[in-house]
């Protein structure tokens, strides 16, 4: 069910939500949080679709805030609020309110959103793109317990990572960090199976990919070892290697879907490590509303510290022969392996 409201107010939107629930026979509210999406017309469809898919796991009231920039000075002075209310099958498992703020009202979005928040429920704000420099001090971000950004969508992702580290506040998170959760889990599990001191590591992936940088910073921060950051043509993260006193642990994913885990004295294992869509990433972030201290420690490690030991040079995509040599190297005794070039140390 959809209800269009033109030149409306927050109170009329609330009345429309109540009327729509009664009309479809679900007067009770069974939602666990309010998800506020700050976006533009270009990205609104994809963001709402991802949020709707994520709401199947986390029933929520989704509020999309779209700021409409007027061209003429006179139109910019006029304040107008248009809204679209979606309930039932048109809104996944929750409710969706699409707000279009015109003129001066676009500078006061928090005054429109505040009356629409679910009472006594957590608030999460998500910027799919163009996130503010300091999300916690943004008028909309200040309403939330969790603030989700995505440095991958920034024009200069590595510079954006530095901004995220400088302005971090408890509750901030980044979908570039969420993308490497399976990688972190597999690498940690590999060390459990082959406990040994890690003396160096390498992360390989696309240039200007913040997920690659975050994985490298996480390894450097948690293990306290030199980490080399090398480049490939992707897609995304393509490999992570940890050099231990018992041999090399290699997690290689060349095709963006299936990875191979290689460890000394053990057979190679195929690991499902597909690149996840935005809805899956968002659903993962909504599972926890407490501060992510591990992310905070990793992002504050600093890209500049990671690269301070030398230039990062591009590395071509590995051929089939290169991959075979690398798999053989992973199984060879550690004493026969030449030491890897170190790019930086903590």
MIDRENVO-572671 format. One record per residue: residue in one letter; chain; x, y, z of N, C-alpha, C in turn. Coordinates in steps of 0.1 Angstrom, whole numbers, always signed. Layout:
N
('A', 'A', (X, Y, Z), (X, Y, Z), (X, Y, Z))
...
This chain:
346
('X', 'A', (+8, -12, +0), (+0, +0, +0), (+9, +12, +0))
('X', 'A', (+6, +22, -9), (+13, +34, -10), (+4, +46, -8))
('X', 'A', (+9, +56, -1), (+2, +69, +1), (+11, +80, -2))
('X', 'A', (+7, +89, -11), (+15, +101, -15), (+10, +113, -8))
('X', 'A', (+19, +120, -2), (+15, +132, +5), (+24, +144, +0))
('X', 'A', (+17, +155, -4), (+24, +166, -10), (+22, +178, +0))
('X', 'A', (+33, +186, +1), (+33, +197, +10), (+27, +193, +24))
('X', 'A', (+33, +184, +30), (+28, +178, +42), (+36, +181, +54))
('X', 'A', (+33, +175, +66), (+41, +177, +78), (+43, +163, +84))
('X', 'A', (+52, +163, +95), (+55, +151, +101), (+43, +144, +108))
('X', 'A', (+34, +153, +114), (+22, +147, +120), (+13, +141, +111))
('X', 'A', (+12, +146, +99), (+3, +140, +89), (+9, +127, +84))
('X', 'A', (+22, +126, +83), (+29, +114, +79), (+26, +103, +89))
('X', 'A', (+27, +107, +102), (+24, +97, +113), (+9, +92, +112))
('X', 'A', (+0, +101, +109), (-14, +97, +108), (-16, +88, +96))
('X', 'A', (-8, +91, +85), (-9, +82, +73), (-4, +68, +76))
('X', 'A', (+7, +67, +84), (+12, +54, +88), (+2, +46, +96))
('X', 'A', (-5, +52, +106), (-15, +46, +114), (-26, +41, +105))
('X', 'A', (-31, +50, +96), (-43, +46, +88), (-39, +35, +78))
('X', 'A', (-27, +35, +73), (-23, +24, +64), (-22, +11, +71))
('X', 'A', (-17, +11, +83), (-16, -2, +91), (-30, -7, +94))
('X', 'A', (-39, +2, +97), (-52, -3, +100), (-59, -8, +87))
('X', 'A', (-56, -2, +76), (-62, -6, +63), (-58, -20, +59))
('X', 'A', (-46, -23, +62), (-41, -37, +57), (-42, -47, +69))
('X', 'A', (-48, -43, +80), (-51, -52, +91), (-40, -55, +100))
('X', 'A', (-29, -47, +101), (-18, -49, +110), (-16, -36, +119))
('X', 'A', (-25, -34, +128), (-24, -22, +137), (-12, -22, +146))
('X', 'A', (-7, -34, +150), (+4, -34, +159), (+17, -31, +152))
('X', 'A', (+27, -26, +159), (+40, -23, +154), (+50, -34, +159))
('X', 'A', (+56, -41, +150), (+65, -52, +154), (+79, -49, +149))
('X', 'A', (+83, -37, +149), (+96, -33, +143), (+107, -31, +154))
('X', 'A', (+119, -34, +151), (+130, -34, +161), (+138, -22, +161))
('X', 'A', (+138, -14, +151), (+147, -2, +150), (+142, +7, +139))
('X', 'A', (+147, +19, +139), (+145, +29, +128), (+158, +30, +120))
('X', 'A', (+157, +28, +107), (+168, +30, +98), (+166, +42, +90))
('X', 'A', (+175, +52, +92), (+174, +65, +84), (+184, +64, +73))
('X', 'A', (+180, +66, +61), (+189, +66, +49), (+190, +80, +44))
('X', 'A', (+202, +85, +43), (+204, +99, +38), (+210, +97, +24))
('X', 'A', (+202, +101, +14), (+207, +98, +0), (+202, +108, -9))
('X', 'A', (+203, +106, -22), (+198, +115, -33), (+189, +107, -42))
('X', 'A', (+184, +114, -52), (+175, +107, -61), (+182, +97, -69))
('X', 'A', (+194, +99, -73), (+202, +90, -81), (+204, +76, -75))
('X', 'A', (+206, +76, -61), (+209, +64, -54), (+198, +59, -45))
('X', 'A', (+187, +66, -45), (+176, +63, -36), (+170, +49, -39))
('X', 'A', (+168, +45, -52), (+162, +32, -55), (+170, +21, -50))
('X', 'A', (+183, +21, -53), (+192, +10, -48), (+193, +9, -33))
('X', 'A', (+194, +21, -27), (+195, +21, -12), (+182, +16, -6))
('X', 'A', (+170, +20, -11), (+158, +15, -5), (+156, +0, -7))
('X', 'A', (+160, -5, -19), (+159, -19, -22), (+168, -27, -12))
('X', 'A', (+180, -23, -10), (+189, -30, -1), (+183, -29, +13))
('X', 'A', (+178, -18, +18), (+173, -17, +31), (+160, -26, +32))
('X', 'A', (+152, -26, +22), (+140, -35, +22), (+144, -50, +24))
('X', 'A', (+154, -54, +16), (+159, -68, +17), (+164, -71, +31))
('X', 'A', (+172, -61, +37), (+178, -63, +50), (+167, -63, +61))
('X', 'A', (+155, -57, +58), (+144, -56, +68), (+138, -70, +70))
('X', 'A', (+140, -79, +61), (+135, -93, +63), (+141, -100, +75))
('X', 'A', (+153, -96, +78), (+160, -101, +90), (+158, -91, +101))
('X', 'A', (+157, -78, +99), (+155, -68, +109), (+143, -59, +106))
('X', 'A', (+131, -64, +109), (+119, -55, +107), (+121, -41, +112))
('X', 'A', (+120, -31, +104), (+123, -18, +108), (+115, -7, +101))
('X', 'A', (+114, +4, +106), (+108, +16, +99), (+120, +23, +92))
('X', 'A', (+119, +23, +79), (+129, +29, +70), (+125, +43, +66))
('X', 'A', (+133, +52, +69), (+130, +66, +66), (+141, +71, +56))
('X', 'A', (+138, +73, +44), (+147, +78, +34), (+146, +93, +33))
('X', 'A', (+157, +100, +35), (+158, +115, +35), (+165, +119, +22))
('X', 'A', (+157, +125, +13), (+162, +129, +0), (+161, +145, -1))
('X', 'A', (+173, +151, -1), (+173, +166, -2), (+173, +170, -16))
('X', 'A', (+163, +177, -20), (+161, +182, -33), (+167, +196, -34))
('X', 'A', (+177, +198, -43), (+184, +211, -44), (+176, +218, -55))
('X', 'A', (+171, +230, -52), (+164, +239, -62), (+174, +247, -69))
('X', 'A', (+171, +250, -82), (+180, +258, -90), (+179, +273, -88))
('X', 'A', (+167, +278, -87), (+165, +292, -86), (+166, +297, -71))
('X', 'A', (+171, +309, -69), (+172, +314, -55), (+158, +315, -48))
('X', 'A', (+148, +318, -56), (+134, +319, -50), (+130, +305, -45))
('X', 'A', (+132, +295, -53), (+128, +282, -49), (+136, +277, -37))
('X', 'A', (+148, +281, -36), (+156, +276, -25), (+151, +282, -12))
('X', 'A', (+145, +294, -13), (+139, +300, -1), (+127, +293, +4))
('X', 'A', (+119, +287, -5), (+107, +280, -1), (+109, +267, +5))
('X', 'A', (+103, +264, +16), (+104, +251, +23), (+92, +243, +20))
('X', 'A', (+94, +230, +16), (+83, +221, +13), (+87, +207, +16))
('X', 'A', (+78, +199, +21), (+80, +185, +24), (+70, +177, +17))
('X', 'A', (+75, +168, +8), (+67, +158, +1), (+71, +144, +7))
('X', 'A', (+61, +135, +8), (+64, +122, +14), (+56, +111, +7))
('X', 'A', (+62, +99, +8), (+55, +87, +2), (+56, +77, +13))
('X', 'A', (+44, +72, +17), (+43, +62, +28), (+40, +48, +22))
('X', 'A', (+49, +38, +25), (+47, +25, +20), (+45, +15, +32))
('X', 'A', (+35, +7, +31), (+32, -3, +42), (+28, -16, +35))
('X', 'A', (+31, -27, +41), (+27, -40, +36), (+37, -45, +26))
('X', 'A', (+33, -51, +15), (+42, -58, +6), (+51, -48, -1))
('X', 'A', (+47, -35, -2), (+55, -25, -8), (+67, -20, +1))
('X', 'A', (+67, -25, +13), (+78, -20, +23), (+85, -32, +29))
('X', 'A', (+86, -43, +23), (+92, -55, +29), (+85, -59, +41))
('X', 'A', (+92, -61, +53), (+85, -65, +65), (+83, -54, +75))
('X', 'A', (+85, -42, +71), (+83, -31, +80), (+75, -19, +73))
('X', 'A', (+80, -7, +76), (+73, +4, +70), (+84, +13, +63))
('X', 'A', (+80, +20, +53), (+90, +29, +46), (+83, +42, +44))
('X', 'A', (+91, +52, +47), (+87, +66, +45), (+98, +73, +37))
('X', 'A', (+94, +78, +25), (+104, +85, +16), (+101, +100, +18))
('X', 'A', (+110, +107, +23), (+109, +122, +25), (+117, +129, +14))
('X', 'A', (+110, +139, +8), (+117, +148, -1), (+116, +162, +4))
('X', 'A', (+128, +167, +8), (+129, +180, +14), (+133, +191, +4))
('X', 'A', (+125, +201, +3), (+128, +211, -7), (+132, +224, +0))
('X', 'A', (+140, +232, -7), (+144, +245, -2), (+151, +245, +11))
('X', 'A', (+148, +255, +20), (+155, +257, +33), (+153, +245, +42))
('X', 'A', (+142, +237, +40), (+139, +226, +49), (+150, +215, +48))
('X', 'A', (+157, +215, +36), (+168, +205, +34), (+179, +207, +45))
('X', 'A', (+180, +219, +50), (+191, +221, +60), (+186, +218, +74))
('X', 'A', (+174, +214, +76), (+169, +210, +89), (+162, +197, +89))
('X', 'A', (+168, +187, +82), (+162, +174, +81), (+159, +167, +94))
('X', 'A', (+167, +170, +104), (+165, +163, +117), (+152, +167, +124))
('X', 'A', (+147, +179, +121), (+134, +184, +127), (+123, +176, +121))
('X', 'A', (+124, +171, +108), (+114, +163, +102), (+114, +149, +106))
('X', 'A', (+127, +144, +107), (+129, +129, +110), (+125, +126, +125))
('X', 'A', (+129, +135, +134), (+127, +132, +148), (+113, +128, +152))
('X', 'A', (+102, +134, +148), (+89, +129, +152), (+85, +116, +145))
('X', 'A', (+93, +111, +135), (+89, +99, +129), (+97, +87, +134))
('X', 'A', (+106, +89, +144), (+113, +78, +149), (+105, +69, +158))
('X', 'A', (+107, +56, +157), (+99, +47, +166), (+103, +49, +181))
('X', 'A', (+93, +50, +189), (+96, +52, +204), (+103, +41, +210))
('X', 'A', (+113, +43, +218), (+121, +33, +226), (+127, +23, +217))
('X', 'A', (+131, +27, +205), (+138, +17, +196), (+151, +24, +191))
('X', 'A', (+161, +15, +189), (+174, +21, +184), (+172, +28, +171))
('X', 'A', (+181, +37, +168), (+182, +44, +156), (+195, +42, +149))
('X', 'A', (+195, +39, +136), (+207, +37, +128), (+206, +46, +116))
('X', 'A', (+216, +54, +113), (+217, +63, +102), (+227, +57, +92))
('X', 'A', (+223, +56, +79), (+232, +51, +69), (+233, +61, +57))
('X', 'A', (+245, +64, +54), (+248, +72, +42), (+254, +63, +31))
('X', 'A', (+247, +60, +21), (+252, +51, +10), (+264, +58, +3))
('X', 'A', (+264, +71, +3), (+274, +79, -4), (+274, +93, +2))
('X', 'A', (+285, +100, -1), (+285, +114, +4), (+283, +116, +19))
('X', 'A', (+289, +107, +27), (+288, +108, +41), (+295, +121, +47))
('X', 'A', (+290, +127, +57), (+296, +138, +63), (+310, +135, +69))
('X', 'A', (+318, +145, +70), (+332, +142, +76), (+331, +137, +90))
('X', 'A', (+322, +142, +98), (+321, +137, +112), (+306, +133, +114))
('X', 'A', (+303, +120, +111), (+289, +115, +112), (+283, +117, +126))
('X', 'A', (+291, +116, +137), (+285, +116, +150), (+280, +131, +153))
('X', 'A', (+287, +141, +147), (+283, +155, +150), (+273, +160, +139))
('X', 'A', (+270, +152, +129), (+260, +156, +119), (+246, +156, +126))
('X', 'A', (+237, +166, +123), (+224, +167, +129), (+216, +154, +129))
('X', 'A', (+217, +147, +118), (+210, +134, +117), (+218, +123, +124))
('X', 'A', (+231, +123, +123), (+239, +113, +129), (+238, +114, +144))
('X', 'A', (+236, +126, +150), (+234, +127, +164), (+222, +120, +170))
('X', 'A', (+212, +117, +162), (+200, +110, +166), (+203, +95, +168))
('X', 'A', (+214, +90, +163), (+215, +75, +161), (+225, +69, +171))
('X', 'A', (+223, +56, +174), (+233, +49, +182), (+244, +43, +173))
('X', 'A', (+240, +40, +160), (+250, +35, +150), (+249, +43, +138))
('X', 'A', (+261, +46, +132), (+262, +54, +120), (+270, +46, +110))
('X', 'A', (+264, +43, +98), (+270, +35, +88), (+274, +44, +76))
('X', 'A', (+287, +43, +72), (+292, +50, +60), (+298, +39, +51))
('X', 'A', (+303, +44, +39), (+309, +35, +30), (+320, +42, +22))
('X', 'A', (+332, +40, +27), (+344, +47, +21), (+346, +43, +6))
('X', 'A', (+341, +31, +2), (+342, +26, -11), (+335, +35, -21))
('X', 'A', (+325, +42, -17), (+317, +51, -26), (+324, +65, -27))
('X', 'A', (+334, +68, -19), (+340, +81, -19), (+349, +83, -32))
('X', 'A', (+351, +95, -36), (+359, +98, -48), (+374, +94, -45))
('X', 'A', (+378, +97, -33), (+392, +93, -29), (+391, +84, -16))
('X', 'A', (+389, +71, -18), (+387, +62, -7), (+397, +62, +4))
('X', 'A', (+410, +63, +0), (+421, +62, +10), (+421, +75, +19))
('X', 'A', (+418, +87, +12), (+417, +99, +20), (+405, +99, +29))
('X', 'A', (+395, +92, +24), (+382, +91, +33), (+385, +82, +45))
('X', 'A', (+394, +72, +43), (+397, +64, +55), (+404, +72, +66))
('X', 'A', (+413, +81, +61), (+420, +90, +71), (+410, +99, +78))
('X', 'A', (+400, +103, +71), (+390, +112, +77), (+382, +104, +88))
('X', 'A', (+378, +91, +84), (+371, +83, +93), (+379, +80, +106))
('X', 'A', (+392, +78, +105), (+400, +76, +116), (+401, +88, +125))
('X', 'A', (+402, +100, +119), (+403, +113, +126), (+391, +116, +134))
('X', 'A', (+379, +113, +128), (+366, +118, +134), (+359, +106, +140))
('X', 'A', (+365, +95, +142), (+358, +83, +148), (+352, +86, +161))
('X', 'A', (+339, +81, +163), (+332, +81, +175), (+326, +68, +177))
('X', 'A', (+325, +63, +190), (+318, +50, +192), (+305, +49, +186))
('X', 'A', (+302, +39, +178), (+290, +37, +170), (+292, +39, +156))
('X', 'A', (+303, +45, +151), (+306, +46, +137), (+311, +33, +131))
('X', 'A', (+307, +30, +119), (+312, +18, +112), (+312, +21, +97))
('X', 'A', (+318, +12, +89), (+320, +14, +75), (+317, +1, +68))
('X', 'A', (+310, +1, +57), (+307, -11, +50), (+319, -17, +43))
('X', 'A', (+330, -8, +41), (+342, -14, +36), (+348, -23, +46))
('X', 'A', (+346, -21, +59), (+350, -30, +70), (+342, -42, +70))
('X', 'A', (+329, -41, +68), (+320, -52, +68), (+323, -62, +57))
('X', 'A', (+328, -57, +46), (+331, -66, +35), (+342, -76, +38))
('X', 'A', (+350, -73, +48), (+362, -82, +50), (+359, -91, +62))
('X', 'A', (+347, -91, +67), (+344, -100, +79), (+347, -115, +75))
('X', 'A', (+343, -120, +64), (+346, -134, +61), (+361, -137, +60))
('X', 'A', (+369, -127, +54), (+383, -128, +53), (+389, -129, +67))
('X', 'A', (+385, -120, +76), (+390, -120, +90), (+387, -133, +97))
('X', 'A', (+375, -138, +95), (+371, -151, +101), (+380, -162, +96))
('X', 'A', (+382, -163, +83), (+390, -174, +77), (+405, -173, +82))
('X', 'A', (+410, -161, +82), (+424, -160, +86), (+426, -164, +101))
('X', 'A', (+417, -159, +109), (+417, -163, +123), (+416, -178, +125))
('X', 'A', (+406, -184, +118), (+404, -198, +119), (+417, -206, +114))
('X', 'A', (+424, -201, +104), (+436, -208, +99), (+447, -207, +110))
('X', 'A', (+448, -197, +117), (+458, -196, +128), (+454, -205, +139))
('X', 'A', (+441, -207, +141), (+437, -217, +152), (+441, -231, +148))
('X', 'A', (+440, -234, +135), (+444, -248, +130), (+459, -250, +130))
('X', 'A', (+466, -239, +128), (+481, -240, +127), (+487, -229, +136))
('X', 'A', (+486, -231, +149), (+491, -221, +158), (+506, -219, +157))
('X', 'A', (+510, -207, +153), (+524, -204, +152), (+526, -189, +152))
('X', 'A', (+537, -184, +155), (+540, -169, +155), (+540, -164, +141))
('X', 'A', (+532, -154, +138), (+532, -147, +125), (+543, -137, +125))
('X', 'A', (+552, -137, +115), (+563, -128, +114), (+561, -117, +103))
('X', 'A', (+552, -120, +94), (+550, -110, +83), (+537, -114, +76))
('X', 'A', (+531, -104, +68), (+519, -107, +61), (+518, -98, +49))
('X', 'A', (+510, -103, +39), (+508, -95, +27), (+493, -95, +23))
('X', 'A', (+488, -84, +19), (+474, -83, +14), (+475, -78, +0))
('X', 'A', (+468, -85, -9), (+467, -82, -23), (+453, -78, -28))
('X', 'A', (+452, -68, -35), (+439, -64, -40), (+439, -52, -49))
('X', 'A', (+428, -47, -53), (+427, -36, -62), (+433, -23, -56))
('X', 'A', (+437, -14, -65), (+442, -1, -60), (+430, +7, -55))
('X', 'A', (+432, +15, -45), (+422, +24, -39), (+410, +16, -34))
('X', 'A', (+412, +4, -29), (+401, -4, -24), (+402, -3, -8))
('X', 'A', (+393, +4, -2), (+395, +6, +13), (+394, -7, +21))
('X', 'A', (+387, -17, +15), (+386, -30, +22), (+400, -36, +23))
('X', 'A', (+408, -35, +12), (+421, -41, +13), (+430, -34, +23))
('X', 'A', (+429, -21, +23), (+437, -13, +33), (+432, -16, +47))
('X', 'A', (+419, -18, +50), (+415, -21, +63), (+419, -35, +68))
('X', 'A', (+419, -45, +58), (+424, -58, +62), (+439, -57, +65))
('X', 'A', (+447, -50, +58), (+461, -48, +60), (+463, -42, +74))
('X', 'A', (+456, -31, +77), (+457, -24, +89), (+453, -33, +101))
('X', 'A', (+442, -41, +99), (+438, -50, +110), (+449, -60, +113))
('X', 'A', (+455, -66, +103), (+466, -76, +105), (+478, -69, +112))
('X', 'A', (+482, -57, +107), (+493, -50, +113), (+490, -46, +128))
('X', 'A', (+478, -42, +130), (+474, -38, +144), (+473, -49, +154))
('X', 'A', (+466, -60, +149), (+464, -71, +158), (+476, -80, +160))
('X', 'A', (+484, -82, +149), (+496, -91, +150), (+509, -84, +153))
('X', 'A', (+509, -71, +151), (+521, -63, +154), (+533, -67, +145))
('X', 'A', (+530, -70, +132), (+540, -75, +122), (+540, -66, +110))
('X', 'A', (+551, -66, +102), (+552, -59, +90), (+541, -64, +80))
('X', 'A', (+534, -56, +73), (+524, -60, +64), (+527, -53, +50))
('X', 'A', (+528, -61, +40), (+530, -56, +26), (+517, -55, +19))
('X', 'A', (+515, -44, +13), (+502, -41, +5), (+506, -41, -9))
('X', 'A', (+502, -51, -17), (+505, -52, -31), (+492, -51, -39))
('X', 'A', (+493, -48, -52), (+481, -45, -60), (+479, -55, -71))
('X', 'A', (+466, -58, -74), (+462, -66, -85), (+451, -60, -92))
('X', 'A', (+446, -66, -102), (+435, -61, -110), (+421, -65, -104))
('X', 'A', (+421, -72, -93), (+409, -75, -86), (+402, -88, -92))
('X', 'A', (+389, -89, -89), (+380, -80, -83), (+382, -79, -68))
('X', 'A', (+382, -67, -62), (+383, -65, -48), (+395, -71, -42))
('X', 'A', (+394, -77, -30), (+405, -84, -24), (+408, -97, -32))
('X', 'A', (+420, -100, -34), (+423, -112, -42), (+432, -122, -34))
('X', 'A', (+439, -118, -24), (+447, -127, -16), (+452, -121, -3))
('X', 'A', (+454, -130, +7), (+461, -126, +19), (+470, -137, +23))
('X', 'A', (+482, -133, +27), (+492, -143, +31), (+498, -140, +45))
('X', 'A', (+500, -150, +53), (+506, -148, +66), (+518, -157, +67))
('X', 'A', (+530, -152, +69), (+542, -159, +70), (+544, -163, +85))
('X', 'A', (+544, -175, +88), (+546, -180, +102), (+559, -188, +102))
('X', 'A', (+563, -191, +115), (+575, -199, +117), (+573, -214, +112))
('X', 'A', (+560, -218, +110), (+557, -231, +105), (+554, -232, +90))
('X', 'A', (+555, -221, +83), (+552, -220, +69), (+543, -209, +66))
('X', 'A', (+538, -208, +54), (+530, -197, +49), (+515, -202, +48))
('X', 'A', (+506, -193, +53), (+492, -195, +51), (+487, -186, +40))
('X', 'A', (+481, -191, +30), (+476, -183, +19), (+461, -185, +17))
('X', 'A', (+454, -174, +16), (+440, -174, +13), (+439, -166, +0))
('X', 'A', (+436, -173, -11), (+436, -168, -25), (+422, -168, -31))
('X', 'A', (+418, -157, -36), (+405, -156, -42), (+406, -148, -55))
('X', 'A', (+408, -155, -66), (+411, -148, -79), (+398, -143, -86))
('X', 'A', (+387, -150, -84), (+375, -148, -92), (+364, -140, -85))
('X', 'A', (+366, -136, -72), (+356, -129, -65), (+345, -138, -59))
('X', 'A', (+347, -151, -60), (+336, -161, -55), (+342, -172, -47))
('X', 'A', (+351, -180, -53), (+356, -192, -46), (+371, -189, -43))
('X', 'A', (+375, -192, -30), (+388, -190, -26), (+395, -203, -23))
('X', 'A', (+408, -203, -22), (+416, -215, -18), (+424, -212, -6))
('X', 'A', (+423, -220, +4), (+431, -219, +16), (+442, -229, +16))
('X', 'A', (+455, -224, +16), (+466, -233, +15), (+475, -232, +28))
('X', 'A', (+478, -243, +34), (+487, -243, +46), (+497, -255, +44))
('X', 'A', (+508, -253, +51), (+519, -263, +50), (+514, -276, +56))
('X', 'A', (+517, -287, +49), (+514, -301, +54), (+499, -304, +54))
('X', 'A', (+491, -296, +47), (+477, -298, +47), (+472, -297, +32))
('X', 'A', (+462, -304, +28), (+457, -303, +15), (+450, -289, +13))
('X', 'A', (+450, -284, +1), (+443, -272, -2), (+428, -273, +0))
('X', 'A', (+422, -263, +5), (+407, -263, +7), (+400, -252, +0))
('X', 'A', (+389, -256, -7), (+381, -246, -13), (+371, -239, -3))
('X', 'A', (+371, -226, -4), (+363, -218, +6), (+354, -209, -1))
('X', 'A', (+341, -210, +2), (+331, -200, -4), (+333, -186, +2))
('X', 'A', (+337, -177, -7), (+341, -164, -2), (+336, -154, -12))
('X', 'A', (+323, -154, -16), (+318, -146, -26), (+317, -131, -22))
('X', 'A', (+317, -122, -31), (+315, -108, -28), (+300, -106, -25))
('X', 'A', (+297, -101, -13), (+283, -99, -9), (+277, -86, -14))
('X', 'A', (+264, -86, -16), (+257, -74, -20), (+254, -65, -8))
('X', 'A', (+250, -53, -11), (+248, -43, +0), (+238, -47, +10))
('X', 'A', (+227, -54, +6), (+217, -59, +16), (+223, -68, +26))
('X', 'A', (+232, -77, +22), (+238, -86, +32), (+247, -79, +41))
('X', 'A', (+254, -69, +36), (+263, -61, +44), (+256, -53, +54))
('X', 'A', (+245, -47, +50), (+236, -39, +59), (+230, -48, +70))
('X', 'A', (+225, -59, +66), (+219, -68, +76), (+229, -72, +86))
('X', 'A', (+242, -75, +82), (+252, -78, +92), (+254, -67, +102))
('X', 'A', (+255, -54, +97), (+257, -43, +106), (+246, -41, +115))
('X', 'A', (+234, -44, +111), (+222, -42, +120), (+221, -52, +131))
('X', 'A', (+229, -63, +130), (+229, -73, +141), (+235, -68, +154))
('X', 'A', (+244, -58, +153), (+250, -53, +165), (+248, -38, +166))
('X', 'A', (+245, -33, +177), (+243, -19, +179), (+253, -13, +189))
('X', 'A', (+262, -21, +194), (+272, -16, +203), (+284, -12, +195))
('X', 'A', (+293, -4, +201), (+305, +1, +193), (+314, -11, +189))
('X', 'A', (+320, -10, +177), (+329, -20, +172), (+343, -15, +175))
('X', 'A', (+348, -20, +186), (+362, -16, +191), (+373, -21, +181))
('X', 'A', (+370, -33, +175), (+380, -38, +166), (+382, -29, +154))
('X', 'A', (+371, -25, +148), (+371, -16, +137), (+378, -3, +141))
('X', 'A', (+375, +2, +153), (+381, +15, +157), (+396, +14, +158))
('X', 'A', (+401, +3, +164), (+415, +1, +165), (+422, -1, +151))
('X', 'A', (+415, -8, +142), (+421, -10, +128), (+422, +3, +121))
('X', 'A', (+411, +11, +120), (+410, +23, +112), (+420, +33, +118))
('X', 'A', (+422, +34, +131), (+430, +43, +137), (+445, +40, +135))
('X', 'A', (+448, +27, +131), (+462, +24, +128), (+468, +33, +118))
('X', 'A', (+460, +36, +107), (+464, +47, +98), (+470, +41, +85))
('X', 'A', (+465, +46, +74), (+470, +41, +61), (+484, +47, +59))
('X', 'A', (+487, +59, +64), (+500, +64, +62), (+511, +56, +69))
('X', 'A', (+507, +51, +81), (+517, +42, +88), (+519, +29, +81))
('X', 'A', (+508, +24, +75), (+509, +11, +67), (+519, +13, +55))
('X', 'A', (+518, +24, +49), (+526, +26, +37), (+539, +34, +39))
('X', 'A', (+542, +37, +52), (+554, +46, +55), (+567, +40, +51))
('X', 'A', (+568, +27, +49), (+580, +20, +47), (+584, +20, +32))
('X', 'A', (+576, +24, +23), (+580, +24, +9), (+568, +26, +0))
('X', 'A', (+570, +27, -13), (+560, +29, -23), (+552, +16, -25))
('X', 'A', (+539, +16, -27), (+532, +5, -31), (+531, +4, -46))
('X', 'A', (+536, -7, -52), (+537, -8, -67), (+527, -17, -72))
('X', 'A', (+522, -15, -84), (+511, -23, -90), (+517, -37, -93))
('X', 'A', (+509, -47, -91), (+513, -61, -93), (+503, -67, -103))
('X', 'A', (+507, -73, -114), (+498, -78, -124), (+490, -90, -118))
('X', 'A', (+479, -93, -125), (+471, -105, -121), (+479, -117, -123))
('X', 'A', (+479, -126, -114), (+487, -139, -115), (+482, -148, -126))
('X', 'A', (+492, -154, -133), (+489, -164, -143), (+486, -177, -136))
('X', 'A', (+482, -187, -143), (+480, -201, -138), (+493, -206, -132))
('X', 'A', (+504, -204, -139), (+517, -209, -135), (+521, -202, -121))
('X', 'A', (+518, -189, -120), (+521, -182, -108), (+514, -187, -96))
('X', 'A', (+501, -191, -99), (+493, -196, -88), (+498, -210, -84))
('X', 'A', (+502, -218, -93), (+508, -231, -90), (+520, -230, -82))
('X', 'A', (+529, -220, -86), (+541, -218, -78), (+538, -213, -64))
('X', 'A', (+528, -205, -63), (+525, -199, -50), (+519, -210, -41))
('X', 'A', (+511, -219, -46), (+506, -230, -38), (+517, -240, -34))
('X', 'A', (+527, -242, -43), (+538, -250, -39), (+546, -244, -28))
('X', 'A', (+548, -231, -29), (+555, -223, -19), (+549, -224, -5))
('X', 'A', (+535, -224, -5), (+528, -224, +8), (+530, -237, +15))
('X', 'A', (+533, -248, +7), (+535, -261, +13), (+549, -264, +16))
('X', 'A', (+558, -256, +10), (+573, -259, +12), (+577, -255, +26))
('X', 'A', (+588, -261, +31), (+593, -257, +44), (+597, -243, +45))
('X', 'A', (+594, -237, +56), (+596, -222, +58), (+611, -218, +55))
('X', 'A', (+621, -227, +58), (+635, -224, +57), (+639, -221, +42))
('X', 'A', (+631, -227, +33), (+635, -226, +19), (+629, -214, +12))
('X', 'A', (+620, -207, +19), (+613, -195, +13), (+621, -183, +15))
('X', 'A', (+623, -175, +5), (+630, -162, +6), (+621, -152, +14))
('X', 'A', (+627, -144, +22), (+619, -134, +29), (+612, -124, +20))
('X', 'A', (+599, -121, +24), (+592, -112, +15), (+596, -97, +18))
('X', 'A', (+595, -89, +8), (+598, -75, +10), (+588, -68, +19))
('X', 'A', (+592, -61, +29), (+583, -55, +39), (+580, -40, +34))
('X', 'A', (+568, -36, +35), (+564, -23, +31), (+564, -14, +43))
('X', 'A', (+560, -19, +55), (+559, -11, +67), (+559, -19, +79))
('X', 'A', (+561, -14, +90), (+559, -21, +103), (+552, -12, +113))
('X', 'A', (+546, -18, +123), (+539, -10, +133), (+549, -3, +142))
